[in-house]
């Protein structure tokens, strides 16, 4: 028999007074009176031990907020977007709803059966993280595969800022070539400035260091003062940010209607880019968007500074008179190299004042000539660099 029952029954039987029972059993007189009141109202059942939990808790997550958490989870998942607890909390803030703690949101999702356990997933603490200290300190790049509605394969080339995860370029191609890498890189430079370095894998479109010689991208970067970095072979974790980004991109694309053409796919990618940069909080950025993180800090620049603001690239072949032609400011300019190099395939990189031409299929040393521009905007330098290690170049960049 419980102590509460003994106290009450001895008082009811007249064996003890309230004061004597309180002293004998080590309880307060107030508690004895409370037990007697419960006995008169409920009988012996009212003397059973009761939970000390408060009847109400003002900080408890309301049912409306719980329902909205579950609803957001389902909406974001159906749209192919990130639907983790931190992202859901960010969306609640955007809706002017005070979000509960991340751990609380996680418990709500577990209670609703919306979390799939992944016991074998590698813990985040096991990864060695690194991050560029400023925007444009390092750009990561890679391409991934996708399919159109008819099952034909295409490739999506991406450029991502390492510091802010800002998506600089996301472009679809039938097949990514070295020309595409250079062109998308220069277009991003025109928009966001030249980065201090790049980080990619060892794909042939990025480097020819394992096959001999250099490709177009490797020739371009030193001209801009950009440091080129490549991950170790068979170790994609080095480019972890761009690899993880591909998961986010593909999850979103899988939730969209299958595009029938490359143009339709590019339209989807443009929509995704706007959402990813401006409307998707990133967990690694303390729940800020990549756009906010990118524009919040000054931009890094190459160690070798340059005043050039615009770059163009083209592939050409020297004609029988030893010239190539280039249209600038609406006018055609004939650049004389040498008749001895007629038929040579060249890569021409042009900025505001200089064209650098690189022979792609010869081992001869070129020559440098200067001539004034027809529009009177100063000298136009033509510098021809020919390497003896370019035997594989034409095969790799076509």
C-alpha positions in Angstrom: 0.0 0.0 0.0 1.3 3.4 -0.9 2.3 6.0 1.7 -0.4 8.3 0.5 -3.1 5.7 1.2 -1.8 5.0 4.7 -1.8 8.7 5.6 -5.3 9.3 4.4 -6.8 6.1 5.8 -5.3 6.7 9.3 -6.7 10.3 9.3 -10.1 9.1 8.1 -10.2 6.3 10.8 -9.4 8.9 13.4 -6.1 7.3 14.4 -4.0 10.4 13.6 -4.7 14.1 13.1 -3.5 16.0 10.1 -0.5 17.4 12.0 0.4 14.1 13.5 0.2 12.3 10.1 2.4 15.0 8.5 5.0 14.7 11.2 4.9 10.9 11.2 5.3 10.4 7.5 7.5 13.4 6.6 5.1 15.4 4.5 3.7 18.9 4.8 0.3 19.6 6.3 -0.5 21.3 3.0 0.2 18.1 1.1 -1.9 16.1 3.6 -4.9 18.4 3.0 -4.3 18.0 -0.8 -4.5 14.3 -0.5 -7.7 14.4 1.6 -9.3 16.6 -1.1 -8.3 14.1 -3.8 -9.7 11.3 -1.7 -13.1 13.0 -1.2 -13.3 13.8 -4.9 -12.0 10.5 -6.5 -11.7 8.0 -3.7 -8.6 5.8 -3.3 -7.9 6.1 -7.1 -7.2 9.8 -6.5 -4.2 8.9 -4.2 -2.2 7.2 -6.9 1.1 9.0 -7.9 0.6 11.6 -10.6 2.9 13.0 -13.2 4.7 16.3 -12.3 4.6 17.4 -15.9 3.1 20.9 -16.3 -0.5 20.9 -17.6 0.5 23.4 -20.2 3.8 24.5 -21.9 3.8 27.9 -23.6 6.9 27.0 -25.6 5.4 23.9 -27.1 5.3 23.9 -30.9 1.8 24.6 -32.0 -0.1 22.1 -34.1 -0.3 24.8 -36.9 3.5 25.1 -37.1 3.9 21.3 -36.9 1.5 20.9 -39.8 3.3 23.6 -41.8 6.6 21.8 -41.2 5.2 18.6 -42.6 3.6 20.4 -45.5 6.9 22.2 -46.4 8.8 18.9 -46.3 6.4 17.4 -48.8 6.3 20.5 -51.0 10.1 20.9 -51.2 10.7 17.2 -51.7 8.1 17.0 -54.6 9.9 20.0 -56.2 13.3 18.3 -56.0 14.6 20.9 -53.6 16.4 20.6 -50.3 14.0 19.8 -47.5 16.2 19.4 -44.5 15.3 20.9 -41.1 17.5 23.9 -41.6 15.9 24.7 -44.9 12.4 24.3 -43.5 13.3 26.6 -40.7 14.5 29.2 -43.2 11.2 28.9 -45.2 9.2 29.4 -42.0 11.1 32.6 -41.4 10.3 33.8 -44.9 6.7 33.2 -44.1 7.0 35.4 -40.9 6.6 32.2 -38.8 8.9 31.9 -35.8 10.7 28.6 -36.4 11.3 26.1 -33.6 14.8 24.8 -33.0 16.4 22.6 -35.8 16.3 19.6 -33.4 12.5 20.2 -32.9 11.9 20.3 -36.6 13.8 17.1 -37.0 11.7 15.4 -34.3 8.5 16.6 -36.0 9.7 15.1 -39.3 10.6 11.8 -37.5 7.2 11.7 -35.8 5.5 12.1 -39.2 7.5 9.3 -40.7 9.2 11.6 -43.3 12.8 10.7 -42.5 14.5 7.6 -43.9 17.2 6.3 -41.6 20.7 6.0 -43.2 22.8 4.2 -40.6 25.7 3.5 -43.1 26.0 7.2 -44.2 29.4 8.5 -43.5 29.4 11.0 -40.6 30.1 14.6 -41.5 32.7 14.9 -38.8 34.9 12.5 -40.7 35.4 14.9 -43.6 38.3 17.4 -43.6 36.6 20.6 -44.8 38.2 23.5 -46.6 36.8 26.7 -48.0 38.2 29.7 -49.8 38.4 32.8 -47.6 37.0 35.2 -50.2 34.7 35.0 -53.3 36.7 34.4 -56.5 39.6 33.0 -54.6 38.8 29.6 -56.2 36.3 28.5 -58.8 35.4 24.8 -59.0 34.2 23.2 -62.2 33.0 19.9 -63.5 30.3 18.5 -65.8 27.7 15.9 -65.2 25.4 13.8 -67.5 21.7 14.0 -68.0 19.1 12.7 -70.5 16.5 14.4 -72.7 13.0 13.0 -73.1 14.0 10.8 -76.0 16.7 9.2 -73.9 19.6 10.9 -75.7 22.5 11.8 -73.4 23.7 15.4 -72.8 26.2 17.0 -70.5 25.9 19.9 -68.1 29.0 22.1 -67.4 29.0 24.0 -64.1 31.3 26.7 -62.5 30.9 27.2 -58.8 32.5 29.7 -56.4 34.3 27.8 -53.7 33.7 30.4 -50.9 30.0 31.2 -51.4 28.8 28.2 -53.5 27.5 30.8 -55.9 26.6 29.1 -59.2 28.5 31.1 -61.8 27.5 29.1 -64.9 25.3 26.1 -65.6 25.2 25.3 -69.3 24.0 22.3 -71.3 25.9 20.8 -74.2 25.5 17.8 -76.4 29.1 17.0 -75.4 31.4 19.2 -73.4 34.6 20.1 -75.2 37.7 22.1 -74.4 36.3 25.0 -76.3 33.1 25.0 -74.1 35.2 25.0 -70.9 37.2 28.0 -72.2 34.1 29.9 -73.4 32.1 29.4 -70.3 35.0 30.4 -68.1 35.6 33.6 -70.1 31.9 34.5 -70.0 31.9 34.1 -66.2 35.1 36.2 -66.0 33.3 39.0 -68.0 30.4 38.9 -65.5 32.1 38.2 -62.2 35.8 39.1 -62.7 38.8 36.8 -63.1 39.3 34.3 -60.2 42.6 33.8 -58.4 42.5 30.0 -59.1 40.5 27.2 -60.5 40.0 23.6 -59.1 38.9 20.8 -61.4 39.5 17.1 -61.9 41.9 15.7 -64.5 39.4 15.5 -67.4 40.9 16.1 -70.8 38.9 19.3 -71.2 40.7 20.8 -68.2 44.2 19.4 -68.4 46.5 17.4 -70.6 49.2 16.8 -68.0 48.9 13.1 -68.2 48.7 12.8 -71.9 51.5 15.3 -72.9 51.4 19.0 -73.8 48.8 21.5 -72.7 45.3 22.2 -73.9 43.5 25.5 -74.5 42.4 26.0 -70.9 45.9 25.4 -69.7 47.3 28.0 -72.1 44.6 30.6 -71.1 45.0 30.6 -67.4 48.6 31.8 -67.2 47.7 34.6 -69.5 45.2 35.8 -67.0 47.4 35.2 -64.0 45.1 32.4 -62.7 46.5 29.4 -60.8 45.3 26.1 -62.0 44.7 23.3 -59.4 43.7 19.8 -60.1 42.6 17.1 -57.7 44.3 13.8 -57.2 43.3 11.1 -59.7 40.4 9.0 -58.5 39.8 11.3 -55.5 36.6 13.3 -56.2 36.4 14.4 -52.6 38.9 17.2 -53.4 36.2 18.7 -55.6 33.6 17.9 -53.0 31.5 21.1 -53.4 30.9 20.7 -57.1 30.3 17.0 -56.7 27.7 17.6 -54.0 26.2 20.3 -56.1 25.5 17.8 -58.8 23.3 15.9 -56.4 21.2 19.0 -55.7 21.0 19.8 -59.4 19.9 16.3 -60.5 17.4 16.0 -57.7 15.7 19.2 -58.9 15.9 18.1 -62.6 14.3 14.7 -61.7 11.3 16.5 -60.3 10.7 18.5 -63.6 9.2 17.4 -66.9 11.7 15.7 -69.1 13.0 18.3 -71.6 12.6 17.5 -75.3 15.5 19.6 -76.5 18.7 21.0 -75.4 17.1 24.5 -75.4 14.3 23.3 -73.1 16.9 21.8 -70.8 18.8 25.1 -70.7 15.7 27.0 -69.8 15.2 24.6 -66.8 18.8 25.2 -65.8 18.4 29.0 -65.9 15.4 28.6 -63.7 17.3 26.4 -61.3 20.3 28.8 -61.2 18.0 31.7 -60.1 16.4 29.6 -57.4 19.7 28.1 -56.2 21.6 31.4 -56.0 18.8 33.6 -54.5 16.1 31.5 -52.9 17.8 28.4 -51.4 19.6 28.7 -48.0 22.8 26.8 -47.8 23.6 24.8 -44.6 27.3 25.4 -45.0 26.6 29.2 -45.2 24.7 29.5 -41.9 21.4 29.4 -43.8 22.2 32.3 -46.1 21.8 32.1 -49.8 24.9 31.8 -52.1 24.1 35.2 -53.6 24.2 36.9 -50.2 27.4 35.2 -49.3 29.0 36.0 -52.7 28.2 39.7 -52.5 28.9 40.1 -48.8 32.7 40.2 -49.2 35.3 41.8 -51.5 36.4 39.7 -54.4 39.8 38.1 -54.7 41.9 38.7 -57.8 44.7 36.9 -59.5 48.2 37.4 -58.0 49.2 38.9 -61.4 46.9 41.8 -61.8 45.6 42.7 -65.2 43.6 45.7 -66.4 42.0 43.8 -69.2 38.2 43.7 -68.9 37.1 41.5 -71.7 38.4 38.4 -73.4 37.3 36.5 -76.6 38.5 33.2 -77.9 38.3 31.7 -81.3 39.9 28.9 -83.3 41.1 29.7 -86.7 43.5 28.6 -89.5 46.1 30.8 -91.0 45.3 31.5 -94.6 47.6 31.1 -97.6 48.9 34.7 -97.2 49.9 34.1 -93.6 47.0 36.0 -92.1 44.0 35.5 -89.8 41.1 38.0 -89.6 39.3 39.3 -86.6 36.2 41.5 -86.3 36.5 44.2 -83.6 34.2 47.2 -83.0 32.3 46.3 -86.1 35.4 46.3 -88.4 37.5 43.6 -89.8 41.2 43.5 -89.0 43.7 41.3 -90.9 46.5 40.1 -88.6 49.7 39.1 -90.4 51.6 36.3 -88.8 53.8 34.7 -91.5 53.2 33.0 -94.9 55.4 30.2 -93.7 52.7 29.2 -91.2 49.9 29.0 -93.8 47.4 26.3 -92.9 48.4 26.2 -89.3 45.5 25.8 -86.8 45.7 28.4 -84.1 43.9 29.4 -80.9 43.4 33.2 -80.8 42.8 34.8 -77.4 41.9 38.5 -77.7 41.5 41.2 -75.1 41.1 45.0 -75.5 44.5 45.6 -77.0 46.3 42.3 -77.6 45.7 39.0 -79.5 47.7 36.0 -78.5 47.8 33.3 -81.1 48.9 29.8 -80.2 49.7 27.2 -82.9 48.1 23.9 -82.2 49.6 21.5 -84.7 53.2 22.7 -85.4 56.5 22.7 -83.4 57.9 25.8 -85.1 58.6 29.0 -83.2 56.4 31.9 -84.3 57.2 35.6 -84.5 55.9 38.8 -83.0 54.6 41.8 -85.1 53.0 45.1 -84.2 50.7 47.2 -86.3 48.3 50.1 -85.6 44.6 49.6 -85.3 42.5 51.0 -88.2 40.1 52.7 -85.7 42.9 54.7 -84.1 42.6 53.1 -80.6 46.4 52.5 -80.2 48.7 49.6 -81.2 47.4 46.1 -81.7 50.0 43.5 -80.7 50.1 40.1 -82.4 52.1 37.6 -80.4 52.6 34.1 -81.8 53.6 31.5 -79.3 54.4 28.0 -80.6 55.2 25.1 -78.4 57.1 22.0 -79.3 54.8 20.0 -77.0 51.5 20.4 -78.8 51.3 17.2 -80.8 48.2 15.9 -78.9 46.5 19.3 -78.7 44.3 19.2 -81.8 43.0 15.8 -80.8 42.0 16.9 -77.2 40.2 20.1 -77.9 38.2 19.3 -81.0 
